[in-house]
Amino acid sequence: MLSIQLWRSIAGLTTFGLATCILPLYGEASGSLVSPMTVIQVDPHNPSTLLAATATALLFRTHDGADSWTPLAFPAELRATLHAVLINPARPSVYLVAVSSETPLYAGVFQSVDAGVTWEPLRDLAGKQVWSLAAWAGDGRVIAAGAQDGVYLTRDGGASWKRTSRVAAAPRPVVSLKFDPADSNVLYAGTPHLAWKTSDGGANWNRIQKGMDRDSDIFSIEVDGRQPNRVFVGACSGIYRSLDGGGSWVSLEGAVGVRLRTYVVAHDPRNSRVVFAGTSAGLFQTPDGGTTWRKLSEQTARSIAFDPVDPDRIFVATDQGVLRSDDGGRRFHNANRGIGRRLKQ
């Protein structure tokens, strides 16, 4: 890994102009308004610990299941756009944060090996515009990073990264990623123009677009752990489902009742037919694999996390802060104590 001091000598880099549908962020030190949250992640090694983040790279952590939060120092705070957070499933206390910035010093993937006390940029990705991270369920050392110039893979937990296919027919920029839970060589990638799939570890990629609007920005991809050919996508043009591994897609606009900008799609860890969708109009849930949907919350929902010990406990990052449910999503309450700090202008 390179030191931050070394990167101060690198020349400037222009950030790719990607429309990520992130709203302007505002907050107040007290009262009902808090910093809008765009990412939330549960620590798989300690379910009471979560990380939450804003698009402006403000990080917060809780050790009590979101009863209270404290700020976590991060070197790119207010200097970069934060897109993804990953708590390494194979290495306790290892955090990865993907950011983009016009300043190379604050672009790439930052890693902490001491639970956020110190941070260093990963050498192979330093200075790159990185928008997404995904770990393979079968081995947490296998991680993918989606960047402006394509997909990067590591199979050693992040010590070294290699860019996948350099041919023209490959996804870029990559704003969302998801592994097939049964095969690390099968990986889905979302771009501002449709989704892609590789079945050979990234050597070759195919655009998977049949049935999907051609201008769809793919914000989220979710693969059913029990039926890997069942795939859901959240896009600017709504929610899509594929039953053949991306070979064809069906819009769920009719089932939802309206076409909604969908930021995240996530399965209930106990029942893959129960799916949550975070949209611009609130949080939705289907109990039957997408046939019918109901609204759970009015707040714009951008990220979802589940307690691995108690799946009835659900956390949602929204434009009004963090929501928590203790009963599987039937009721939610605000969980923002400690987040309502004033954002610097």
NUMARZA-988245 format. One record per residue (C-alpha): residue in three letters; x, y, z. Coordinates in nm, 3 decimals. Example, Ala and Ser with C-alpha at 12.3 -4.5 7.8 and 13.67 -1.06 7.14 Angstrom:
<dotis>
@code:Ala, x:1.230, y:-0.450, z:0.780
@code:Ser, x:1.367, y:-0.106, z:0.714
</dotis>
This chain:
<dotis>
@code:Met, x:0.000, y:0.000, z:0.000
@code:Leu, x:0.113, y:0.352, z:-0.071
@code:Ser, x:0.129, y:0.616, z:0.195
@code:Ile, x:-0.093, y:0.921, z:0.171
@code:Gln, x:0.218, y:1.137, z:0.166
@code:Leu, x:0.342, y:0.968, z:-0.150
@code:Trp, x:0.015, y:1.035, z:-0.329
@code:Arg, x:0.045, y:1.406, z:-0.266
@code:Ser, x:0.302, y:1.411, z:-0.548
@code:Ile, x:0.072, y:1.255, z:-0.810
@code:Ala, x:-0.071, y:1.479, z:-1.080
@code:Gly, x:-0.440, y:1.574, z:-1.094
@code:Leu, x:-0.705, y:1.347, z:-1.235
@code:Thr, x:-1.046, y:1.448, z:-1.370
@code:Thr, x:-1.334, y:1.254, z:-1.222
@code:Phe, x:-1.559, y:1.085, z:-1.475
@code:Gly, x:-1.891, y:1.269, z:-1.490
@code:Leu, x:-2.117, y:0.992, z:-1.365
@code:Ala, x:-2.478, y:1.063, z:-1.271
@code:Thr, x:-2.521, y:0.848, z:-0.960
@code:Cys, x:-2.859, y:0.995, z:-0.862
@code:Ile, x:-2.724, y:1.114, z:-0.526
@code:Leu, x:-2.911, y:1.411, z:-0.382
@code:Pro, x:-2.732, y:1.712, z:-0.228
@code:Leu, x:-2.650, y:1.642, z:0.135
@code:Tyr, x:-2.744, y:1.868, z:0.422
@code:Gly, x:-2.760, y:1.816, z:0.798
@code:Glu, x:-2.800, y:1.990, z:1.128
@code:Ala, x:-2.637, y:1.938, z:1.465
@code:Ser, x:-2.970, y:1.882, z:1.637
@code:Gly, x:-3.338, y:1.845, z:1.565
@code:Ser, x:-3.507, y:1.605, z:1.327
@code:Leu, x:-3.274, y:1.660, z:1.032
@code:Val, x:-2.966, y:1.443, z:1.010
@code:Ser, x:-2.698, y:1.371, z:0.753
@code:Pro, x:-2.857, y:1.175, z:0.466
@code:Met, x:-2.703, y:0.828, z:0.457
@code:Thr, x:-2.624, y:0.644, z:0.136
@code:Val, x:-2.448, y:0.328, z:0.260
@code:Ile, x:-2.496, y:0.097, z:0.557
@code:Gln, x:-2.307, y:-0.226, z:0.631
@code:Val, x:-2.323, y:-0.478, z:0.918
@code:Asp, x:-1.998, y:-0.624, z:1.048
@code:Pro, x:-2.027, y:-1.001, z:0.980
@code:His, x:-1.784, y:-1.067, z:1.267
@code:Asn, x:-1.979, y:-0.858, z:1.519
@code:Pro, x:-2.349, y:-0.808, z:1.435
@code:Ser, x:-2.385, y:-0.519, z:1.682
@code:Thr, x:-2.128, y:-0.319, z:1.484
@code:Leu, x:-2.232, y:-0.131, z:1.170
@code:Leu, x:-2.078, y:0.129, z:0.944
@code:Ala, x:-2.289, y:0.399, z:0.780
@code:Ala, x:-2.173, y:0.668, z:0.540
@code:Thr, x:-2.278, y:0.972, z:0.344
@code:Ala, x:-2.191, y:1.043, z:-0.018
@code:Thr, x:-1.951, y:1.311, z:0.107
@code:Ala, x:-1.739, y:1.041, z:0.277
@code:Leu, x:-1.852, y:1.100, z:0.634
@code:Leu, x:-1.828, y:0.768, z:0.817
@code:Phe, x:-2.015, y:0.668, z:1.131
@code:Arg, x:-1.994, y:0.352, z:1.341
@code:Thr, x:-2.212, y:0.190, z:1.604
@code:His, x:-2.125, y:-0.091, z:1.846
@code:Asp, x:-2.477, y:-0.122, z:1.988
@code:Gly, x:-2.694, y:-0.208, z:1.690
@code:Ala, x:-2.761, y:0.155, z:1.592
@code:Asp, x:-2.876, y:0.272, z:1.933
@code:Ser, x:-2.600, y:0.533, z:1.905
@code:Trp, x:-2.339, y:0.637, z:1.649
@code:Thr, x:-1.997, y:0.802, z:1.662
@code:Pro, x:-1.802, y:0.963, z:1.375
@code:Leu, x:-1.515, y:0.756, z:1.234
@code:Ala, x:-1.214, y:0.949, z:1.104
@code:Phe, x:-1.158, y:0.900, z:0.730
@code:Pro, x:-0.884, y:1.073, z:0.527
@code:Ala, x:-1.107, y:1.155, z:0.227
@code:Glu, x:-1.387, y:1.306, z:0.437
@code:Leu, x:-1.555, y:1.591, z:0.244
@code:Arg, x:-1.286, y:1.557, z:-0.027
@code:Ala, x:-1.433, y:1.266, z:-0.223
@code:Thr, x:-1.759, y:1.097, z:-0.317
@code:Leu, x:-1.805, y:0.774, z:-0.122
@code:His, x:-1.977, y:0.498, z:-0.319
@code:Ala, x:-1.927, y:0.170, z:-0.131
@code:Val, x:-1.821, y:0.026, z:0.204
@code:Leu, x:-1.717, y:-0.335, z:0.259
@code:Ile, x:-1.629, y:-0.497, z:0.591
@code:Asn, x:-1.407, y:-0.785, z:0.482
@code:Pro, x:-1.593, y:-1.111, z:0.559
@code:Ala, x:-1.267, y:-1.308, z:0.578
@code:Arg, x:-1.063, y:-1.067, z:0.793
@code:Pro, x:-1.204, y:-0.913, z:1.112
@code:Ser, x:-1.141, y:-0.539, z:1.161
@code:Val, x:-1.059, y:-0.488, z:0.790
@code:Tyr, x:-1.267, y:-0.214, z:0.626
@code:Leu, x:-1.263, y:-0.116, z:0.257
@code:Val, x:-1.409, y:0.211, z:0.127
@code:Ala, x:-1.445, y:0.297, z:-0.243
@code:Val, x:-1.431, y:0.664, z:-0.340
@code:Ser, x:-1.396, y:0.890, z:-0.643
@code:Ser, x:-1.239, y:1.234, z:-0.648
@code:Glu, x:-1.082, y:1.486, z:-0.884
@code:Thr, x:-0.780, y:1.473, z:-0.652
@code:Pro, x:-0.588, y:1.144, z:-0.695
@code:Leu, x:-0.489, y:1.144, z:-0.329
@code:Tyr, x:-0.854, y:1.087, z:-0.236
@code:Ala, x:-0.958, y:0.847, z:-0.513
@code:Gly, x:-0.949, y:0.468, z:-0.515
@code:Val, x:-1.003, y:0.219, z:-0.234
@code:Phe, x:-0.891, y:0.295, z:0.119
@code:Gln, x:-0.827, y:0.010, z:0.359
@code:Ser, x:-0.813, y:-0.002, z:0.736
@code:Val, x:-0.675, y:-0.314, z:0.907
@code:Asp, x:-0.746, y:-0.183, z:1.259
@code:Ala, x:-1.122, y:-0.120, z:1.247
@code:Gly, x:-1.093, y:0.234, z:1.117
@code:Val, x:-0.817, y:0.373, z:1.338
@code:Thr, x:-0.579, y:0.422, z:1.044
@code:Trp, x:-0.630, y:0.413, z:0.666
@code:Glu, x:-0.410, y:0.358, z:0.361
@code:Pro, x:-0.495, y:0.356, z:-0.012
@code:Leu, x:-0.461, y:0.017, z:-0.181
@code:Arg, x:-0.167, y:0.054, z:-0.417
@code:Asp, x:-0.315, y:-0.119, z:-0.721
@code:Leu, x:-0.632, y:0.094, z:-0.708
@code:Ala, x:-0.494, y:0.422, z:-0.574
@code:Gly, x:-0.596, y:0.725, z:-0.777
@code:Lys, x:-0.865, y:0.536, z:-0.968
@code:Gln, x:-1.232, y:0.632, z:-0.966
@code:Val, x:-1.393, y:0.337, z:-0.785
@code:Trp, x:-1.771, y:0.310, z:-0.746
@code:Ser, x:-1.846, y:-0.042, z:-0.626
@code:Leu, x:-1.720, y:-0.334, z:-0.417
@code:Ala, x:-1.840, y:-0.692, z:-0.381
@code:Ala, x:-1.707, y:-0.996, z:-0.194
@code:Trp, x:-1.775, y:-1.355, z:-0.298
@code:Ala, x:-1.988, y:-1.545, z:-0.046
@code:Gly, x:-1.776, y:-1.860, z:-0.083
@code:Asp, x:-1.445, y:-1.697, z:0.008
@code:Gly, x:-1.420, y:-1.343, z:0.145
@code:Arg, x:-1.068, y:-1.310, z:0.006
@code:Val, x:-1.223, y:-1.288, z:-0.343
@code:Ile, x:-1.332, y:-0.927, z:-0.394
@code:Ala, x:-1.428, y:-0.726, z:-0.702
@code:Ala, x:-1.398, y:-0.349, z:-0.744
@code:Gly, x:-1.583, y:-0.156, z:-1.012
@code:Ala, x:-1.397, y:0.142, z:-1.153
@code:Gln, x:-1.412, y:0.394, z:-1.434
@code:Asp, x:-1.193, y:0.172, z:-1.653
@code:Gly, x:-1.350, y:-0.164, z:-1.569
@code:Val, x:-1.358, y:-0.441, z:-1.310
@code:Tyr, x:-1.064, y:-0.531, z:-1.085
@code:Leu, x:-1.036, y:-0.861, z:-0.896
@code:Thr, x:-0.836, y:-0.977, z:-0.597
@code:Arg, x:-0.818, y:-1.333, z:-0.471
@code:Asp, x:-0.587, y:-1.262, z:-0.180
@code:Gly, x:-0.805, y:-1.031, z:0.026
@code:Gly, x:-0.686, y:-0.710, z:-0.139
@code:Ala, x:-0.308, y:-0.746, z:-0.132
@code:Ser, x:-0.298, y:-0.747, z:-0.513
@code:Trp, x:-0.554, y:-0.657, z:-0.778
@code:Lys, x:-0.577, y:-0.738, z:-1.147
@code:Arg, x:-0.795, y:-0.570, z:-1.404
@code:Thr, x:-1.020, y:-0.811, z:-1.592
@code:Ser, x:-1.067, y:-0.804, z:-1.969
@code:Arg, x:-0.908, y:-0.508, z:-2.145
@code:Val, x:-1.102, y:-0.562, z:-2.468
@code:Ala, x:-1.350, y:-0.300, z:-2.588
@code:Ala, x:-1.649, y:-0.524, z:-2.513
@code:Ala, x:-1.630, y:-0.496, z:-2.137
@code:Pro, x:-1.827, y:-0.298, z:-1.878
@code:Arg, x:-1.709, y:0.053, z:-1.787
@code:Pro, x:-1.762, y:0.251, z:-1.575
@code:Val, x:-1.886, y:-0.006, z:-1.324
@code:Val, x:-2.125, y:0.126, z:-1.060
@code:Ser, x:-2.254, y:-0.204, z:-0.916
@code:Leu, x:-2.127, y:-0.560, z:-0.879
@code:Lys, x:-2.251, y:-0.899, z:-0.759
@code:Phe, x:-2.096, y:-1.246, z:-0.760
@code:Asp, x:-2.287, y:-1.565, z:-0.825
@code:Pro, x:-2.278, y:-1.715, z:-0.472
@code:Ala, x:-2.191, y:-2.059, z:-0.610
@code:Asp, x:-1.916, y:-1.961, z:-0.857
@code:Ser, x:-1.664, y:-1.679, z:-0.821
@code:Asn, x:-1.602, y:-1.684, z:-1.195
@code:Val, x:-1.959, y:-1.565, z:-1.255
@code:Leu, x:-1.990, y:-1.194, z:-1.189
@code:Tyr, x:-2.253, y:-0.934, z:-1.278
@code:Ala, x:-2.159, y:-0.571, z:-1.339
@code:Gly, x:-2.389, y:-0.271, z:-1.365
@code:Thr, x:-2.305, y:0.039, z:-1.566
@code:Pro, x:-2.487, y:0.365, z:-1.654
@code:His, x:-2.592, y:0.179, z:-1.969
@code:Leu, x:-2.726, y:-0.169, z:-1.884
@code:Ala, x:-2.579, y:-0.474, z:-1.711
@code:Trp, x:-2.303, y:-0.716, z:-1.804
@code:Lys, x:-2.205, y:-1.070, z:-1.708
@code:Thr, x:-1.889, y:-1.280, z:-1.715
@code:Ser, x:-1.874, y:-1.656, z:-1.663
@code:Asp, x:-1.496, y:-1.692, z:-1.686
@code:Gly, x:-1.365, y:-1.460, z:-1.417
@code:Gly, x:-1.372, y:-1.150, z:-1.635
@code:Ala, x:-1.179, y:-1.271, z:-1.939
@code:Asn, x:-1.491, y:-1.218, z:-2.147
@code:Trp, x:-1.802, y:-1.011, z:-2.081
@code:Asn, x:-2.147, y:-1.007, z:-2.239
@code:Arg, x:-2.404, y:-0.730, z:-2.219
@code:Ile, x:-2.732, y:-0.869, z:-2.078
@code:Gln, x:-3.011, y:-0.640, z:-2.193
@code:Lys, x:-3.304, y:-0.836, z:-2.337
@code:Gly, x:-3.622, y:-0.692, z:-2.187
@code:Met, x:-3.451, y:-0.398, z:-2.017
@code:Asp, x:-3.474, y:-0.030, z:-2.114
@code:Arg, x:-3.160, y:0.054, z:-2.310
@code:Asp, x:-3.086, y:0.366, z:-2.106
@code:Ser, x:-3.107, y:0.187, z:-1.770
@code:Asp, x:-2.851, y:0.289, z:-1.507
@code:Ile, x:-2.790, y:-0.025, z:-1.299
@code:Phe, x:-2.751, y:0.077, z:-0.935
@code:Ser, x:-2.789, y:-0.262, z:-0.767
@code:Ile, x:-2.771, y:-0.632, z:-0.857
@code:Glu, x:-2.895, y:-0.913, z:-0.631
@code:Val, x:-2.849, y:-1.285, z:-0.700
@code:Asp, x:-3.064, y:-1.544, z:-0.523
@code:Gly, x:-2.834, y:-1.759, z:-0.310
@code:Arg, x:-3.061, y:-2.064, z:-0.345
@code:Gln, x:-3.148, y:-2.018, z:-0.713
@code:Pro, x:-2.856, y:-1.834, z:-0.876
@code:Asn, x:-3.041, y:-1.798, z:-1.206
@code:Arg, x:-3.293, y:-1.571, z:-1.029
@code:Val, x:-3.148, y:-1.220, z:-1.043
@code:Phe, x:-3.298, y:-0.884, z:-0.946
@code:Val, x:-3.173, y:-0.545, z:-1.064
@code:Gly, x:-3.244, y:-0.197, z:-0.932
@code:Ala, x:-3.217, y:0.071, z:-1.198
@code:Cys, x:-3.316, y:0.426, z:-1.286
@code:Ser, x:-3.592, y:0.267, z:-1.494
@code:Gly, x:-3.726, y:0.053, z:-1.210
@code:Ile, x:-3.699, y:-0.303, z:-1.077
@code:Tyr, x:-3.621, y:-0.595, z:-1.310
@code:Arg, x:-3.616, y:-0.971, z:-1.257
@code:Ser, x:-3.445, y:-1.244, z:-1.454
@code:Leu, x:-3.515, y:-1.615, z:-1.414
@code:Asp, x:-3.239, y:-1.728, z:-1.648
@code:Gly, x:-2.924, y:-1.566, z:-1.513
@code:Gly, x:-2.965, y:-1.242, z:-1.705
@code:Gly, x:-3.057, y:-1.401, z:-2.036
@code:Ser, x:-3.380, y:-1.202, z:-2.033
@code:Trp, x:-3.543, y:-0.949, z:-1.801
@code:Val, x:-3.897, y:-0.859, z:-1.701
@code:Ser, x:-3.988, y:-0.518, z:-1.565
@code:Leu, x:-4.180, y:-0.538, z:-1.237
@code:Glu, x:-4.340, y:-0.198, z:-1.297
@code:Gly, x:-4.684, y:-0.354, z:-1.321
@code:Ala, x:-4.647, y:-0.547, z:-0.995
@code:Val, x:-4.514, y:-0.246, z:-0.805
@code:Gly, x:-4.777, y:-0.019, z:-0.959
@code:Val, x:-4.537, y:0.246, z:-1.083
@code:Arg, x:-4.188, y:0.273, z:-1.231
@code:Leu, x:-3.955, y:0.378, z:-0.950
@code:Arg, x:-3.590, y:0.480, z:-0.946
@code:Thr, x:-3.448, y:0.185, z:-0.750
@code:Tyr, x:-3.118, y:0.224, z:-0.565
@code:Val, x:-3.087, y:-0.113, z:-0.393
@code:Val, x:-3.240, y:-0.461, z:-0.404
@code:Ala, x:-3.174, y:-0.715, z:-0.126
@code:His, x:-3.303, y:-1.061, z:-0.034
@code:Asp, x:-3.419, y:-1.150, z:0.315
@code:Pro, x:-3.140, y:-1.383, z:0.437
@code:Arg, x:-3.395, y:-1.642, z:0.558
@code:Asn, x:-3.623, y:-1.651, z:0.256
@code:Ser, x:-3.502, y:-1.559, z:-0.091
@code:Arg, x:-3.857, y:-1.503, z:-0.211
@code:Val, x:-3.879, y:-1.207, z:0.026
@code:Val, x:-3.706, y:-0.915, z:-0.144
@code:Phe, x:-3.663, y:-0.555, z:-0.034
@code:Ala, x:-3.626, y:-0.265, z:-0.277
@code:Gly, x:-3.502, y:0.079, z:-0.178
@code:Thr, x:-3.643, y:0.341, z:-0.412
@code:Ser, x:-3.690, y:0.715, z:-0.455
@code:Ala, x:-4.045, y:0.670, z:-0.325
@code:Gly, x:-3.956, y:0.462, z:-0.019
@code:Leu, x:-3.882, y:0.107, z:0.087
@code:Phe, x:-4.083, y:-0.176, z:-0.071
@code:Gln, x:-4.107, y:-0.548, z:0.000
@code:Thr, x:-4.231, y:-0.848, z:-0.196
@code:Pro, x:-4.315, y:-1.174, z:-0.012
@code:Asp, x:-4.346, y:-1.382, z:-0.329
@code:Gly, x:-4.041, y:-1.322, z:-0.547
@code:Gly, x:-4.171, y:-1.006, z:-0.711
@code:Thr, x:-4.534, y:-1.087, z:-0.792
@code:Thr, x:-4.679, y:-0.846, z:-0.536
@code:Trp, x:-4.526, y:-0.554, z:-0.347
@code:Arg, x:-4.611, y:-0.337, z:-0.048
@code:Lys, x:-4.458, y:-0.015, z:0.080
@code:Leu, x:-4.289, y:-0.027, z:0.421
@code:Ser, x:-4.156, y:0.329, z:0.448
@code:Glu, x:-4.198, y:0.662, z:0.271
@code:Gln, x:-3.834, y:0.766, z:0.308
@code:Thr, x:-3.601, y:0.743, z:0.008
@code:Ala, x:-3.401, y:0.426, z:0.075
@code:Arg, x:-3.049, y:0.382, z:-0.064
@code:Ser, x:-2.890, y:0.089, z:0.122
@code:Ile, x:-3.013, y:-0.210, z:0.326
@code:Ala, x:-2.838, y:-0.435, z:0.580
@code:Phe, x:-2.954, y:-0.733, z:0.787
@code:Asp, x:-2.839, y:-0.851, z:1.128
@code:Pro, x:-2.684, y:-1.196, z:1.057
@code:Val, x:-2.786, y:-1.325, z:1.400
@code:Asp, x:-3.136, y:-1.177, z:1.408
@code:Pro, x:-3.263, y:-1.128, z:1.049
@code:Asp, x:-3.577, y:-0.960, z:1.185
@code:Arg, x:-3.350, y:-0.664, z:1.258
@code:Ile, x:-3.313, y:-0.460, z:0.940
@code:Phe, x:-3.120, y:-0.137, z:0.887
@code:Val, x:-3.190, y:0.109, z:0.606
@code:Ala, x:-2.984, y:0.410, z:0.496
@code:Thr, x:-3.220, y:0.690, z:0.391
@code:Asp, x:-3.209, y:1.058, z:0.305
@code:Gln, x:-3.335, y:1.126, z:0.659
@code:Gly, x:-3.072, y:0.908, z:0.827
@code:Val, x:-3.089, y:0.547, z:0.947
@code:Leu, x:-3.405, y:0.343, z:1.000
@code:Arg, x:-3.415, y:0.024, z:1.206
@code:Ser, x:-3.679, y:-0.246, z:1.223
@code:Asp, x:-3.684, y:-0.517, z:1.489
@code:Asp, x:-3.977, y:-0.711, z:1.345
@code:Gly, x:-3.879, y:-0.795, z:0.988
@code:Gly, x:-3.984, y:-0.464, z:0.838
@code:Arg, x:-4.337, y:-0.432, z:0.970
@code:Arg, x:-4.240, y:-0.125, z:1.171
@code:Phe, x:-3.942, y:0.108, z:1.146
@code:His, x:-3.806, y:0.374, z:1.378
@code:Asn, x:-3.533, y:0.636, z:1.342
@code:Ala, x:-3.190, y:0.529, z:1.469
@code:Asn, x:-2.993, y:0.851, z:1.430
@code:Arg, x:-2.848, y:0.928, z:1.771
@code:Gly, x:-2.500, y:1.069, z:1.708
@code:Ile, x:-2.543, y:1.111, z:1.331
@code:Gly, x:-2.698, y:1.458, z:1.340
@code:Arg, x:-2.373, y:1.647, z:1.306
@code:Arg, x:-2.357, y:1.958, z:1.093
@code:Leu, x:-2.197, y:1.901, z:0.755
@code:Lys, x:-1.921, y:2.140, z:0.660
@code:Gln, x:-2.001, y:2.360, z:0.365
</dotis>
